[in-house]
């Protein structure tokens, strides 16, 4: 298994575990309304989010630092993986827009807490999709 492929596999496993952990914490601690009102709970979610970003950056920092040390196949895969990333992010944003507009249509406005959740979920989806795109690129080649 190529080093880039190994990092992508670790990134995919970590990204999925990270997303599931945040979802479980949100679901068990009272959901969006508790996140909006309880500062301690918000700090826990923020800690999970920032900690996940740091771990993911540490995992993939070698991709940025060693850009010229990969072979042609690795370079092609890294050049194509952003397509998967952007497609996944756009799809997740479409899902957010449709779901929130249906849920809050009568109210005429969406609670501000969702802005943070949309941003956080977009980054998580982007990271998972990057790893998935790299792994799919190796599978195709």
Secondary structure, DSSP 8 states (H G I E B T S, - for coil): --HHHHHHHHHHHHHHHHHHHHHHHHHHTTHHHHHHH-HHHHHHHHHHHHHHHHHHHHHHHHHHHTGGGS-HHHHHHHHHHHHHHHHHHHHHHHHHHHHHHHHTTTTTS--THHHHHHHHHHHHHHHHHHHHHHHHHHHH-
